[in-house]
């Protein structure tokens, strides 16, 4: 599918001269296109591994963990830095070692113009197959860099209204009733909750949440239900208790069972683990009624924008989600949020050692900072 590229230097230069944008230390203000008259430099890539510390044990249908490995990337041009991130939860199959190995093969110094985004991303994609989180880290950093060079946030470069962002969910992991109740009370500022399911306490999970709040919920089963009749029974149970949709209820290989469930379910059935890149999207038609797009799965902002466009043409509902991430990757995904039906962008809120400030949640809604690029700044107080 031919990429719809809205980033043409001439048009964006005009936009940068017109629209206002807040400036922070070291960031260009609107109307200032850094390096516009000198294309003799080159892109410089740097990166480092980092370990995210979760505030609570994170339990899903198949596993539990207290940390998530990430790699933080930087692409620099003409003294301006763009930041990116690769997050590697276990099921993606990537690791510190694999991401660092991939990034060591990337030579961005051959490029002297950061606005040649299609060429740069095509080169990155062609280095090795897969490695989507590693590629996402470069895509995000490149978007952050070019947005800063133009002095504009990406939601504005895409022509999106920041007032049309959706509410975002807060995740309640599988746990005992007392802990689930405590987590739910802590999330009282949120207008949508995501409940993890897929073990032997599904009904207890939703009933416990319902004992302390009546806000809308959706459930993420992480492929935990194996029997379609049980899945349909649970779909009705959840619907009757204020459910909005169900995410990846059954193993992705059980296509016939999932299609059967989607046809009968009172709630939309969304693909998560079954969907990674844009190449996976077309076969989802008739099997799922919606999709969960994550930058770490699809390869970054560019691919996510393409997937949103294609999913809308297919009449599908869209959730934009995240892994356990810093505010870097979460804020990058948030730039796309005015285009989707729901957001699940709480990954930065689940960790205790974020190194960036970025998107925030105000009255339960995704709130985009009016800063260039993906809208983040480094936390100078952290031990970087």
N, C-alpha and C positions, 0 to 999 in steps of 0.2 A: 504494500500500500504506500503510495507516494506521500511523504511527510508534508503536512501543511505548516509551513514555516512563516510565522508572523513577524519574525525579527529581521527586518530589513533596515540597514543602517540609516538610510535616508529618512524613512518614516519615523524611526525611533529618535533620531536626532531632533527632528521637528517636535516630537512629543516631549522630549527632554527640555526643550526651550520654553514650552508652554506650561506644563504641569509643575506644581510646587512639590517639594519634598524636603523633609527635615534632614538636617545635617548633623552628623556626629563626628567626633574627633577622627581625623584621618579619612573621612568619607567625602566624596565629591557632592556638591549641591546640584540641584536641578539646573540644566543649561550648561553644565561643564562636562564635556566628553573627554575624559582623561586619555591622553595619547592619541587623540583624533588626528593630529597632524604628523605624528611620527610613528611609523610602523616598522622601525628598524629593530625593535626589541624582540624578545621571545618569551614564551610562557615557561615558567619555572614551577615544577611540581615538588612538593615536600609532603611527608606523611609520618604518622606515628601511631602505634597501637595504644589503646586505652581500654580500661575495664569499667563498665558501668556497675554501680552498686545499687541494687534494688532496695526500696524502703521496706518491702514485705517479701516473704517467700512467694514466688510466682508459680502457681500450679495450674496446669491445663490437663486435658484428658490423658495425655501420655507421659507427662514429665513434670518435674519441679526444678526451679533454679533460683539462685540468689544474685547472680551476676550475668551480664551479657557482654561479650567482647565486641569492641568497635575499633575502627581505624579512622582517625581524623586526618583529612587531607586539606592541603592548601595549594591553590594555583595563583601565582603572582605574575603581574604584568604591569610595567611602568609604575612600580611602587604601590600598586593596589592589590589587595589580597582577597581572593574568593575562597570561602570555606565549604568543605563537603564532609560527608560521613558515610562509612559503611558499617552497618549493624548486622551481626551474624547470630541470630538465634539458631539453636541446634538443627531445626528441621530443614534449613536452607542448604546445609552441607558446606557452607563456607566457614572460614576460621581466620584467626590472625595470620597463620602461616600462608594460607591460600591467597588472602588479599594482599599481603606484603609481597608475595611472590609475583602476583599479577602486576602490582604497581611498579615493581622493579623493572618490568619489561616495557613500561610506558615512557616514550621519549616525546615530551611536549615541546622541547626546545626547537624542534623542526618547524613549529608554527610561530609566525610573527604577528598574526592578527587573531585575537580572541573571538572576533565576531564571525569567523569562518566556522560556526558551530557545527554545521552539518558535516563538513570535512573532518573536523576534529573528532566528533562522536563516531563517525564511520570508521575512522582509524582505530579508535579505542575498541569499538565493538569487534573489529577484525583481528585483534591480537590473539584472542583465544575465545572459544565458545563458552557459554555460561558465565560464571563470575559476575552475576548481576548486581550484587551488593557493591563489589569493587568498582564496577562501571558506574553505578549510581553515585558513588562518592565523587567521581570525576565530573559527571554530569551536573551534580548539584553545585560543586565548586565553580564550574564554568558559568553556570547561570548566575551565581552570586557575583562573580567577577564582572561579567558583562553588564549586569544590572547596576553595579556600583560605578562602572565606567560611564554609564549613561545617566547616573544619578536618579534612577527610578526603581521602585519595587516591581517585582515581576507581575503581581496582580494588575498593576496599571499598564505594563507593557502588553499584557494579554487583553486589555480593555475590560477588566472585570470590576464589578462594584463591590468594595469591601463591606458594604452594608448587607450584602446578600449571603454572607457566610452562614452555614448551618450551626446548630448546637452541636457540641461534641460530647461523646460519651466518656464515662469514667469506668475503668475495668474493675470488676469484682471477681477475683480469682477463686478457684475451688478451695474451700476450707471448712472448718467446723462452723456450726451455727453461730457460736459466740463471736468468732472472728469475722464472719461474713456480716453479722449485724453491726459490729464496730466499724468495719470498712465502709458499709453503706451509710452510716451516720456521718463518717468523715467526708463523704462525697455529697453532702447535702446541698452544696452550691451548684451541682450539675442537674441538668434537665433531662438527661438521658443516661441510662446505665447499661453497661455490657456485662452480662453474667456468663462466666465460663461454666460449661457443663460437659458431660460425657463420661462421668464416672457413675457410681451407684447411688448418688444423692441428688439427682437432678431436681426432683420435686422439692426436696428440702432446701436446695439453693434458692429457688424462686420464691418459695413460701417464706423463707427467712428474710429475703429482701423486701417482700411485700408486707412483712410485719412491722417495718419501720418507715416505708416510703411508698407513695403511690405514683412516682414519676414513671414515664414510659421506659421500657426495657427492651433490649434485644439479647439474644443468646448466641454464644459462639461455642459450638460443640467440638471443634477441632477434630472432626471425623470420628467422634466417639460413639455414635450410634451405628450399630451394625444391621439391625432389623428394621425394615421399612414400616412395618405395622406399628412398632413401638415409636418410631420417629413421627408418624402421623398422629398417634395418640398424644405424644408430647407437644406437637404443633398446636393441637386444639387446647391442651392444658395451658400452654404459654399464651395463646391468643386470648383465652378467657381471663387472663390475669394481666392484661395490659401490654402484651408483647407486640413488637413492631415488625420484626423479621427474625429469621434464623440463618446463622452463618455456618456454612460447611457442616451440615448435620451428619453426613455419612462419609465413609472412605471414598476418596475421589475416583477410585477404580469402579465403584458400583454405579455406573452411569444409568443403567436401566432403573435401578431402585430410586435414584435421585430424581430422574425425570418423572417417575410414578408419583413420588412425594410432591414435587413441584406442582403437578397437575391437580392434586387433591388438597394441598395444604391451605389453610385459611390465612397463612402468612407468607410473604415472599421468601424464597430460598436463595441465598447468596453464595457464590463460589468464593473460596479463599485459597486453600491449599491446592485446589484444582486449577488455579489460574496464576500464571506468572507473567508471561510476556504477551505482547499483542498477537503473536502467532497462535496463542492458546484461546483467543477470545471467540473467534467465529464458531468453533465447535460447541461453545456454551449455549448457543441458541437452542431453545426447546428443552434444555436440561435444567438450567437455572433461570430464575427471573431477575437476577441481579448479580453484581460482582463487587468484590473488595479489591481496590487497587492500592498497592503499596510500592513505594519507590524502590525499596530494597529487592522486591521480587521482579519488577519490570525493567529496572535499569536506570531509573531517574525521572526527572521532571519532563523531559522531552517525550519519552515513551508513555508516561502517564497521560500527558495531554492528548496524545494520539489515541490512546485507549478510551479516554472519555468521549472523544468525538465519535469513535467507532461504536461504542456501547450505546450511545444515544441513537445512532442510526439503526441499531438493532432493537430499540425500544426497551432497553434494560435499565433497571435501577442501579444507582452507583453509590457505594460507600468508599470514602477515601480513608485509609487506615495507616498504621505505622507499626513498627516493631518497638522494642525497648530502645529508645534513641535519645540523644541529646536534643536540645532545642534547635540544633542545626538542621537535621533531617526532618524533624517535625514541622519546623517553620517553612521548609521548602515545600512539603506536601500541602501545608496550609495555604500557600499561594494559589493553589488550584481549587480550594474549597468552595468558592462561590459557584462552581460549575456542577456540584454534586448534590445528591439528596440528603446524605448523612455523612458525618465525620466521626472518626474514632482516632483522635489525635491527642492522646494523653500519655504517650510513651515517655516524654520528658518529665511528667509529673510523678512517674513511678520510680524515679531514681533520686539518689541523694547527692550525686556529684556531677551535676550538669556544669559544663564549662562555657555555656553561652546564655545570653538573654535573647528571647525572640518572641514568637507568638504567645499570646496570653488567652486565658478564658475569663470572660467578663459576663456575668449573669448567665453562665452556662454556654455561651456562644464563642466560637472561634473569633478572636480579635487580632487583626493583622497590624503590626507596627508599620508606620509610614516611614520606613527606612529603605535605602536602595538595596537592590539585590534580593536576597531571600529574607531580609529584615532582621538579621542577627548582629550582635556585638559580643566580643569576648568578655568574659568575666575576669577582670584583671586581678581580682583578689584570689583566684584559684591558683594552686600550685601547678602551673603548666610546665 
